[in-house]
Amino acid sequence: MSKNPWTDPDPQPGDFDADLATIDPGCVEVQEGSPDARLTILVGVKREDAKRLERIATERGQRVDDVVTDLLRDAERHAA
């Protein structure tokens, strides 16, 4: 089975070189990697779902993003 860097949980240096070669070099900025880096993804939810998330977070003594993280991890475990 061939490795797909787009879905591999541990992409390696050079995995995306072919893709980057097709991009205008003026659009690429090279940065050193950081193990502390974070990616923020904005997810839209309906008002009632946002209220549910806030309620669950309050009950657990957590932040809403921690609740979402827990829900995603639980869903992934059940999907496996």
MMTF fields as JSON, N, C-alpha, C and O atoms, coordinates in Angstrom:
{
  "mmtfVersion": "1.0.0",
  "mmtfProducer": "UNKNOWN",
  "numBonds": 319,
  "numAtoms": 320,
  "numGroups": 80,
  "numChains": 1,
  "numModels": 1,
  "chainsPerModel": [1],
  "groupsPerChain": [80],
  "chainIdList": ["A"],
  "bondAtomList": [4, 2, 8, 6, 12, 10, 16, 14, 20, 18, 24, 22, 28, 26, 32, 30, 36, 34, 40, 38, 44, 42, 48, 46, 52, 50, 56, 54, 60, 58, 64, 62, 68, 66, 72, 70, 76, 74, 80, 78, 84, 82, 88, 86, 92, 90, 96, 94, 100, 98, 104, 102, 108, 106, 112, 110, 116, 114, 120, 118, 124, 122, 128, 126, 132, 130, 136, 134, 140, 138, 144, 142, 148, 146, 152, 150, 156, 154, 160, 158, 164, 162, 168, 166, 172, 170, 176, 174, 180, 178, 184, 182, 188, 186, 192, 190, 196, 194, 200, 198, 204, 202, 208, 206, 212, 210, 216, 214, 220, 218, 224, 222, 228, 226, 232, 230, 236, 234, 240, 238, 244, 242, 248, 246, 252, 250, 256, 254, 260, 258, 264, 262, 268, 266, 272, 270, 276, 274, 280, 278, 284, 282, 288, 286, 292, 290, 296, 294, 300, 298, 304, 302, 308, 306, 312, 310, 316, 314],
  "bondOrderList": [1, 1, 1, 1, 1, 1, 1, 1, 1, 1, 1, 1, 1, 1, 1, 1, 1, 1, 1, 1, 1, 1, 1, 1, 1, 1, 1, 1, 1, 1, 1, 1, 1, 1, 1, 1, 1, 1, 1, 1, 1, 1, 1, 1, 1, 1, 1, 1, 1, 1, 1, 1, 1, 1, 1, 1, 1, 1, 1, 1, 1, 1, 1, 1, 1, 1, 1, 1, 1, 1, 1, 1, 1, 1, 1, 1, 1, 1, 1],
  "groupList": [{"groupName": "MET", "atomNameList": ["N", "CA", "C", "O"], "elementList": ["N", "C", "C", "O"], "formalChargeList": [0, 0, 0, 0], "bondAtomList": [1, 0, 2, 1, 3, 2], "bondOrderList": [1, 1, 2], "singleLetterCode": "M", "chemCompType": "L-PEPTIDE LINKING"}, {"groupName": "SER", "atomNameList": ["N", "CA", "C", "O"], "elementList": ["N", "C", "C", "O"], "formalChargeList": [0, 0, 0, 0], "bondAtomList": [1, 0, 2, 1, 3, 2], "bondOrderList": [1, 1, 2], "singleLetterCode": "S", "chemCompType": "L-PEPTIDE LINKING"}, {"groupName": "LYS", "atomNameList": ["N", "CA", "C", "O"], "elementList": ["N", "C", "C", "O"], "formalChargeList": [0, 0, 0, 0], "bondAtomList": [1, 0, 2, 1, 3, 2], "bondOrderList": [1, 1, 2], "singleLetterCode": "K", "chemCompType": "L-PEPTIDE LINKING"}, {"groupName": "ASN", "atomNameList": ["N", "CA", "C", "O"], "elementList": ["N", "C", "C", "O"], "formalChargeList": [0, 0, 0, 0], "bondAtomList": [1, 0, 2, 1, 3, 2], "bondOrderList": [1, 1, 2], "singleLetterCode": "N", "chemCompType": "L-PEPTIDE LINKING"}, {"groupName": "PRO", "atomNameList": ["N", "CA", "C", "O"], "elementList": ["N", "C", "C", "O"], "formalChargeList": [0, 0, 0, 0], "bondAtomList": [1, 0, 2, 1, 3, 2], "bondOrderList": [1, 1, 2], "singleLetterCode": "P", "chemCompType": "L-PEPTIDE LINKING"}, {"groupName": "TRP", "atomNameList": ["N", "CA", "C", "O"], "elementList": ["N", "C", "C", "O"], "formalChargeList": [0, 0, 0, 0], "bondAtomList": [1, 0, 2, 1, 3, 2], "bondOrderList": [1, 1, 2], "singleLetterCode": "W", "chemCompType": "L-PEPTIDE LINKING"}, {"groupName": "THR", "atomNameList": ["N", "CA", "C", "O"], "elementList": ["N", "C", "C", "O"], "formalChargeList": [0, 0, 0, 0], "bondAtomList": [1, 0, 2, 1, 3, 2], "bondOrderList": [1, 1, 2], "singleLetterCode": "T", "chemCompType": "L-PEPTIDE LINKING"}, {"groupName": "ASP", "atomNameList": ["N", "CA", "C", "O"], "elementList": ["N", "C", "C", "O"], "formalChargeList": [0, 0, 0, 0], "bondAtomList": [1, 0, 2, 1, 3, 2], "bondOrderList": [1, 1, 2], "singleLetterCode": "D", "chemCompType": "L-PEPTIDE LINKING"}, {"groupName": "GLN", "atomNameList": ["N", "CA", "C", "O"], "elementList": ["N", "C", "C", "O"], "formalChargeList": [0, 0, 0, 0], "bondAtomList": [1, 0, 2, 1, 3, 2], "bondOrderList": [1, 1, 2], "singleLetterCode": "Q", "chemCompType": "L-PEPTIDE LINKING"}, {"groupName": "GLY", "atomNameList": ["N", "CA", "C", "O"], "elementList": ["N", "C", "C", "O"], "formalChargeList": [0, 0, 0, 0], "bondAtomList": [1, 0, 2, 1, 3, 2], "bondOrderList": [1, 1, 2], "singleLetterCode": "G", "chemCompType": "PEPTIDE LINKING"}, {"groupName": "PHE", "atomNameList": ["N", "CA", "C", "O"], "elementList": ["N", "C", "C", "O"], "formalChargeList": [0, 0, 0, 0], "bondAtomList": [1, 0, 2, 1, 3, 2], "bondOrderList": [1, 1, 2], "singleLetterCode": "F", "chemCompType": "L-PEPTIDE LINKING"}, {"groupName": "ALA", "atomNameList": ["N", "CA", "C", "O"], "elementList": ["N", "C", "C", "O"], "formalChargeList": [0, 0, 0, 0], "bondAtomList": [1, 0, 2, 1, 3, 2], "bondOrderList": [1, 1, 2], "singleLetterCode": "A", "chemCompType": "L-PEPTIDE LINKING"}, {"groupName": "LEU", "atomNameList": ["N", "CA", "C", "O"], "elementList": ["N", "C", "C", "O"], "formalChargeList": [0, 0, 0, 0], "bondAtomList": [1, 0, 2, 1, 3, 2], "bondOrderList": [1, 1, 2], "singleLetterCode": "L", "chemCompType": "L-PEPTIDE LINKING"}, {"groupName": "ILE", "atomNameList": ["N", "CA", "C", "O"], "elementList": ["N", "C", "C", "O"], "formalChargeList": [0, 0, 0, 0], "bondAtomList": [1, 0, 2, 1, 3, 2], "bondOrderList": [1, 1, 2], "singleLetterCode": "I", "chemCompType": "L-PEPTIDE LINKING"}, {"groupName": "CYS", "atomNameList": ["N", "CA", "C", "O"], "elementList": ["N", "C", "C", "O"], "formalChargeList": [0, 0, 0, 0], "bondAtomList": [1, 0, 2, 1, 3, 2], "bondOrderList": [1, 1, 2], "singleLetterCode": "C", "chemCompType": "L-PEPTIDE LINKING"}, {"groupName": "VAL", "atomNameList": ["N", "CA", "C", "O"], "elementList": ["N", "C", "C", "O"], "formalChargeList": [0, 0, 0, 0], "bondAtomList": [1, 0, 2, 1, 3, 2], "bondOrderList": [1, 1, 2], "singleLetterCode": "V", "chemCompType": "L-PEPTIDE LINKING"}, {"groupName": "GLU", "atomNameList": ["N", "CA", "C", "O"], "elementList": ["N", "C", "C", "O"], "formalChargeList": [0, 0, 0, 0], "bondAtomList": [1, 0, 2, 1, 3, 2], "bondOrderList": [1, 1, 2], "singleLetterCode": "E", "chemCompType": "L-PEPTIDE LINKING"}, {"groupName": "ARG", "atomNameList": ["N", "CA", "C", "O"], "elementList": ["N", "C", "C", "O"], "formalChargeList": [0, 0, 0, 0], "bondAtomList": [1, 0, 2, 1, 3, 2], "bondOrderList": [1, 1, 2], "singleLetterCode": "R", "chemCompType": "L-PEPTIDE LINKING"}, {"groupName": "HIS", "atomNameList": ["N", "CA", "C", "O"], "elementList": ["N", "C", "C", "O"], "formalChargeList": [0, 0, 0, 0], "bondAtomList": [1, 0, 2, 1, 3, 2], "bondOrderList": [1, 1, 2], "singleLetterCode": "H", "chemCompType": "L-PEPTIDE LINKING"}],
  "groupTypeList": [0, 1, 2, 3, 4, 5, 6, 7, 4, 7, 4, 8, 4, 9, 7, 10, 7, 11, 7, 12, 11, 6, 13, 7, 4, 9, 14, 15, 16, 15, 8, 16, 9, 1, 4, 7, 11, 17, 12, 6, 13, 12, 15, 9, 15, 2, 17, 16, 7, 11, 2, 17, 12, 16, 17, 13, 11, 6, 16, 17, 9, 8, 17, 15, 7, 7, 15, 15, 6, 7, 12, 12, 17, 7, 11, 16, 17, 18, 11, 11],
  "groupIdList": [1, 2, 3, 4, 5, 6, 7, 8, 9, 10, 11, 12, 13, 14, 15, 16, 17, 18, 19, 20, 21, 22, 23, 24, 25, 26, 27, 28, 29, 30, 31, 32, 33, 34, 35, 36, 37, 38, 39, 40, 41, 42, 43, 44, 45, 46, 47, 48, 49, 50, 51, 52, 53, 54, 55, 56, 57, 58, 59, 60, 61, 62, 63, 64, 65, 66, 67, 68, 69, 70, 71, 72, 73, 74, 75, 76, 77, 78, 79, 80],
  "secStructList": [7, 7, 7, 7, 6, 6, 6, 7, 1, 1, 7, 7, 6, 6, 6, 6, 2, 2, 2, 2, 6, 6, 1, 7, 4, 4, 4, 7, 7, 7, 7, 7, 7, 7, 6, 6, 7, 7, 7, 7, 7, 7, 7, 7, 7, 7, 2, 2, 2, 2, 2, 2, 2, 2, 2, 2, 2, 2, 2, 2, 6, 7, 7, 2, 2, 2, 2, 2, 2, 2, 2, 2, 2, 2, 2, 2, 2, 2, 2, 7],
  "xCoordList": [0.849, 0.0, 0.89, 1.777, 0.66, 1.501, 1.077, -0.089, 2.045, 1.829, 1.259, 1.734, 0.259, -0.339, -0.023, -0.581, 0.856, 1.226, 0.061, 0.112, -0.993, -2.139, -2.97, -3.687, -2.888, -3.675, -2.801, -3.312, -1.508, -0.585, -0.49, -0.309, -0.606, -0.525, 0.88, 1.053, 1.883, 3.256, 3.947, 4.831, 3.547, 4.21, 5.685, 6.071, 6.482, 7.928, 8.43, 7.758, 9.632, 10.205, 10.286, 10.705, 9.886, 9.924, 8.621, 8.436, 7.706, 6.449, 5.639, 4.928, 5.74, 4.911, 5.718, 5.215, 6.971, 7.82, 7.204, 7.264, 6.623, 6.029, 4.868, 4.699, 4.068, 2.95, 3.457, 2.942, 4.472, 5.016, 5.689, 5.741, 6.2, 6.869, 5.891, 6.31, 4.606, 3.601, 3.097, 2.313, 3.546, 3.082, 4.08, 5.29, 3.563, 4.424, 5.322, 4.814, 6.642, 7.561, 7.286, 7.601, 6.715, 6.375, 5.253, 5.032, 4.549, 3.44, 3.855, 3.022, 5.137, 5.609, 6.529, 7.457, 6.261, 7.116, 7.6, 6.79, 8.903, 9.476, 9.68, 10.251, 9.219, 9.349, 9.915, 9.664, 10.672, 11.136, 9.929, 8.992, 9.951, 8.866, 8.908, 9.956, 7.782, 7.7, 6.774, 5.629, 7.262, 6.392, 5.263, 4.307, 5.375, 4.331, 3.315, 2.415, 3.445, 2.544, 1.119, 0.899, 0.168, -1.252, -1.941, -1.581, -2.913, -3.736, -5.135, -5.716, -5.67, -7.02, -7.955, -7.707, -9.03, -10.048, -11.362, -11.802, -11.977, -13.26, -14.372, -14.442, -15.235, -16.341, -17.637, -17.826, -18.512, -19.796, -20.8, -20.966, -21.459, -22.519, -23.743, -23.64, -24.887, -26.123, -26.167, -25.511, -26.934, -27.02, -27.333, -26.715, -28.289, -28.667, -27.537, -27.37, -26.758, -25.612, -24.502, -23.834, -24.304, -23.311, -23.693, -22.83, -24.985, -25.448, -25.227, -24.855, -25.458, -25.201, -23.721, -23.375, -22.866, -21.428, -21.02, -20.236, -21.548, -21.234, -21.723, -21.026, -22.919, -23.473, -22.619, -22.305, -22.245, -21.409, -20.065, -19.572, -19.477, -18.186, -18.297, -17.426, -19.346, -19.548, -19.701, -19.112, -20.494, -20.703, -19.406, -19.2, -18.531, -17.276, -16.143, -15.081, -16.371, -15.307, -14.224, -13.046, -14.638, -13.704, -14.032, -15.042, -13.142, -13.421, -14.156, -14.073, -14.871, -15.633, -14.71, -15.068, -13.521, -12.631, -12.161, -11.904, -12.043, -11.681, -12.812, -12.561, -14.048, -15.202, -15.246, -15.482, -15.02, -15.028, -13.919, -14.131, -12.74, -11.63, -12.011, -11.759, -12.615, -13.056, -14.079, -14.008, -15.023, -16.052, -15.432, -15.824, -14.472, -13.809, -13.031, -13.078, -12.324, -11.561, -12.493, -12.21, -13.6, -14.57, -15.148, -15.292, -15.473, -16.043, -15.027, -15.388, -13.767, -12.728, -12.548, -12.37, -12.594, -12.469, -13.619, -13.41, -14.831, -15.989, -15.981, -16.536, -15.351, -15.285, -14.276, -14.371, -13.305, -12.228, -12.696, -11.914],
  "yCoordList": [-1.182, 0.0, 1.239, 1.367, 2.138, 3.319, 4.352, 4.437, 5.121, 6.142, 7.406, 7.832, 8.003, 9.243, 10.341, 10.321, 11.302, 12.318, 13.204, 13.825, 13.265, 14.117, 13.499, 14.212, 12.18, 11.525, 10.858, 10.407, 10.788, 10.162, 11.012, 12.226, 10.411, 11.193, 11.735, 12.581, 11.257, 11.702, 11.973, 11.217, 13.064, 13.355, 13.669, 14.18, 13.359, 13.513, 14.64, 15.021, 15.181, 16.198, 15.679, 14.547, 16.512, 16.142, 15.57, 15.484, 15.173, 14.564, 15.473, 14.984, 16.788, 17.707, 18.486, 19.447, 18.073, 18.794, 18.867, 19.917, 17.786, 17.781, 18.775, 19.459, 18.857, 19.803, 21.238, 22.12, 21.463, 22.811, 23.294, 24.495, 22.363, 22.737, 23.349, 24.052, 23.094, 23.63, 25.013, 25.636, 25.486, 26.763, 27.862, 27.635, 29.051, 30.207, 30.435, 30.605, 30.443, 30.613, 31.871, 31.902, 32.889, 34.105, 33.899, 34.74, 32.782, 32.479, 31.542, 31.143, 31.193, 30.236, 30.93, 31.641, 30.716, 31.242, 30.067, 29.334, 29.881, 28.763, 29.17, 30.224, 28.345, 28.583, 27.341, 26.223, 27.534, 26.398, 25.769, 26.469, 24.47, 23.776, 24.05, 24.385, 23.907, 24.104, 23.042, 22.904, 22.298, 21.308, 21.957, 21.286, 23.261, 23.974, 24.646, 25.331, 24.46, 25.102, 24.592, 23.442, 25.462, 25.106, 25.545, 26.559, 24.789, 25.123, 25.416, 24.61, 26.544, 26.907, 26.759, 27.306, 26.013, 25.818, 26.353, 25.939, 27.258, 27.794, 26.893, 26.585, 26.475, 25.593, 26.316, 26.783, 26.405, 27.052, 26.07, 24.957, 26.492, 25.68, 26.561, 27.781, 25.92, 26.661, 27.139, 26.573, 28.167, 28.78, 27.77, 27.793, 26.885, 25.917, 24.931, 24.498, 24.576, 23.695, 24.411, 23.806, 25.702, 26.485, 26.566, 26.481, 26.729, 26.783, 25.438, 25.396, 24.333, 23.009, 22.839, 22.35, 23.247, 23.143, 23.97, 23.51, 25.174, 26.014, 25.371, 25.408, 24.781, 24.137, 22.941, 22.768, 22.112, 20.945, 21.39, 20.807, 22.42, 22.923, 23.415, 23.132, 24.136, 24.643, 23.49, 23.507, 22.488, 21.339, 20.574, 20.046, 20.512, 19.78, 20.633, 20.115, 21.93, 22.821, 22.954, 23.116, 22.883, 22.959, 24.156, 24.833, 24.402, 25.387, 24.671, 23.45, 25.433, 24.848, 24.091, 23.009, 24.636, 23.936, 22.602, 21.67, 22.496, 21.21, 20.193, 19.009, 20.656, 19.772, 19.267, 18.083, 20.163, 19.766, 18.75, 17.761, 18.987, 18.044, 16.676, 15.658, 16.643, 15.373, 14.675, 13.462, 15.435, 14.847, 14.247, 13.165, 14.95, 14.424, 13.148, 12.187, 13.145, 11.946, 10.763, 9.64, 11.014, 9.953, 9.422, 8.212, 10.31, 9.895, 9.071, 8.09, 9.466, 8.72, 7.323, 6.354, 7.225, 5.908, 4.997, 3.811, 5.539, 4.724, 4.334, 3.301, 5.163, 4.87, 3.782, 3.109, 3.612, 2.62, 1.201, 0.266],
  "zCoordList": [0.0, 0.0, 0.0, 0.844, -0.929, -1.006, 0.032, 0.419, 0.462, 1.485, 0.848, -0.205, 1.462, 0.989, 2.008, 3.105, 1.682, 2.652, 3.083, 4.145, 2.258, 2.617, 3.727, 4.429, 3.9, 4.951, 6.003, 7.028, 5.771, 6.719, 7.984, 7.887, 9.161, 10.394, 10.669, 11.546, 9.931, 10.156, 8.823, 8.419, 8.124, 6.858, 7.09, 8.141, 6.104, 6.223, 5.325, 4.366, 5.641, 4.765, 3.323, 3.079, 2.399, 0.988, 0.468, -0.746, 1.352, 0.912, -0.015, -0.894, 0.174, -0.602, -1.641, -2.222, -1.878, -2.814, -4.216, -4.856, -4.693, -6.035, -6.106, -7.116, -5.036, -5.009, -4.946, -5.634, -4.113, -3.967, -5.248, -5.512, -6.038, -7.295, -8.295, -9.214, -8.131, -9.051, -8.626, -9.341, -7.465, -6.924, -7.271, -7.276, -7.561, -7.824, -6.606, -5.498, -6.789, -5.652, -4.83, -3.641, -5.425, -4.686, -3.677, -2.806, -3.796, -2.89, -1.756, -0.943, -1.701, -0.708, 0.287, -0.096, 1.547, 2.604, 3.438, 4.006, 3.517, 4.255, 5.706, 5.988, 6.614, 8.044, 8.705, 8.257, 9.763, 10.555, 11.235, 11.617, 11.385, 12.07, 13.567, 14.117, 14.206, 15.654, 16.256, 15.826, 17.243, 17.881, 18.679, 19.066, 18.925, 19.677, 18.77, 19.254, 17.453, 16.499, 16.689, 17.068, 16.42, 16.501, 15.225, 14.627, 14.823, 13.674, 14.183, 14.911, 13.812, 14.228, 13.041, 11.966, 13.249, 12.223, 12.78, 13.852, 12.062, 12.493, 11.986, 10.797, 12.893, 12.546, 12.878, 14.002, 11.916, 12.152, 12.745, 12.246, 13.805, 14.399, 14.614, 14.748, 14.644, 14.885, 16.33, 17.205, 16.561, 17.886, 18.981, 20.045, 18.724, 19.759, 20.055, 21.195, 19.025, 19.242, 20.007, 20.845, 19.719, 20.455, 21.927, 22.801, 22.202, 23.594, 24.289, 25.462, 23.559, 24.122, 24.468, 25.543, 23.552, 23.801, 25.025, 25.854, 25.132, 26.287, 27.581, 28.596, 27.549, 28.739, 29.15, 30.327, 28.167, 28.459, 29.027, 29.992, 28.43, 28.908, 30.348, 31.17, 30.65, 32.012, 32.996, 34.078, 32.618, 33.5, 33.751, 34.844, 32.751, 32.886, 33.451, 33.795, 33.543, 33.977, 32.922, 33.239, 31.66, 30.539, 29.664, 29.854, 28.691, 27.656, 26.527, 26.398, 25.717, 24.611, 23.663, 23.2, 23.36, 22.431, 22.993, 22.231, 24.322, 24.929, 24.766, 24.539, 24.882, 24.696, 23.255, 23.017, 22.296, 20.881, 20.63, 19.928, 21.197, 21.046, 21.594, 20.949, 22.78, 23.369, 22.482, 22.284, 21.949, 21.081, 19.816, 19.379, 19.241, 18.044, 18.345, 17.577, 19.457, 19.821, 20.086, 19.667, 20.78, 21.039, 19.723, 19.553, 18.808, 17.524, 16.739, 16.089, 16.799, 16.085, 16.671, 15.934, 17.992, 18.638, 18.24, 17.987, 18.184, 17.823, 16.347, 15.972, 15.509, 14.074, 13.762, 12.735, 14.656, 14.408, 14.586, 14.414]
}
